[in-house]
Amino acid sequence: MKVQLRWFVFVIILQVFFEVKSQAQQVGQVLPEWKEGFMDIHHINTGGGNATFFILPDGTTLLIDAGALDPTEPRTRSPRNTRVKPDTTRQPGEWIARYVSNTLAFRATDKALDYAMLTHFHDDHMGAVSSISRRSKQGPFKLTGITEVGEYLPIRKMIDRGWPDYNFPKTLDDEMIGNYKSFLDWHSKNKGMKVEKAAPGKNSQITLLRNPQKYADLFEIRNIAANGEVWTGVGNVVRQQFPELKSLSPQQFPSENMCSVAVRVSYGKFDYFSGGDLPGVLRAGMPSWQDMETPVAKAVGQVDVHILDHHGNRDSQNEFFLQTLQPRVMVIPVWSSDHPGHDVLDRMYSQNVYPGERDVFATDMLEANKLVIGELLGRLKSDSGHVVVRVAPGGDRYQVYVLDDRNEERRIKSIHGPYLSR
């Protein structure tokens, strides 16, 4: 028995030695390119809002959101906001497109986005039109966020919560939406882009395109929620979380954040959840239907990795939501000094909410937040850089790579894991 125990300890030490040695060799090197069977999830830090790029197991590509704040606004230039990364010579939309193109360098041609999805219509997720936004060389629209990404990379299918009417819960007609609609109209007529409205409950809207049969029993992207409709977990059946609009005054209508598109990406045992800016912590005196996280959590179940709802703002990550999802890894997409809220971080790390280890990564934690929150932020595994989740073939395990965001070389700052999928 002692001999067996000694041998077991020796093997464990040997494994740790080779893992540490392997990681030490890779830190400082360029992230190895994606290979068939792996799934890569890149949380891109441009300083302008959310942008998450997926290379799915067969090479199908997906971009969720492409934020770009107005660089001329005083707030954007203040210490409350992150700076554009790598630098201000380009706008976030172009940086996103370049990041995607560089990541797809292993393809001589066809550096296209098979799918792009907007979770909702806010500038930090789709791009604000500003006085310095350049006009497209292709069509009658300006370049910002997703429209700028589409200027440099073909987008084959665009998915959002509003197409084709853009009138829920009220007519959406500001300059940002008008510019985006012009972009869709031109690309659908001239470039063959398909545009679809997010369909809650469906697992057929975003599918593998290059080798779907190989992963037929392993991979799925399930639409969980959009416009208040939430998947029940049974078939494609959904239920409406919002009351009928006719029972509400316009001031009581659901907010844009409440209407966010939410999806669960599953690969074997691995699960990832993205919920846009869904809220889950009610403001004083507000009705319970405005808590979108609780019904969504019931549909999603336990996950391995979660990009925080609403950047970890004070109205997100409620206790039931965290207890249900129990993420092993959490990513905070930061652009403001209140990302995340102190109370939110308390819940995220609390062993009373759910037991076990959890690793938290932030894309660009601001000094102002470090000063206010203090020691708790010292528990972050990383407070700056692109956060890449690389899922191994079959989905049984994954690693997290933090990449230097100060240039386009995508050099590794740190490596975490491997983690076992649940």
Buried (B, 14 or more C-beta within 10 A) or exposed (E): EEEEEEEEEEEEEEEEEEEEEEBEEBEEEEBEBBEEBBBBBBBBBBBBBBBBBBBBBBBBBBBBBBBBBBBEEEEBEEEBBBBBBBEEEBBBBBBBBBBBBEBBEEBEEEBEBBBBBBBBBBBBBBBBBBEEBEEBEBBEBBBBBBBBBBBBBBBBBBBBBBBEEBEBBEEBEEEBBBBBBBBBBBBBEEEEBEBBBBBBBBBEBBBBBBBBEBBEEBBBBBBBBBBBBBBBEEEBEBEEBBEEBEEBEEEEBBBBBBBBBBBBBBBBBBBBBBBBBBBBBBEEEEEEBBBBBBBBBBBBEBBBBBBBBBBBBBBBBBBBBBBBBBBBBBBBBBBBBBBBBBEBBBBBEBEEBBEEEBBBBBBBBBEBBBEEBEEBBEEBBBBBBBBBBBBBBBBBBBBBBBBBBEEEEBBBBBBBBBBEBE
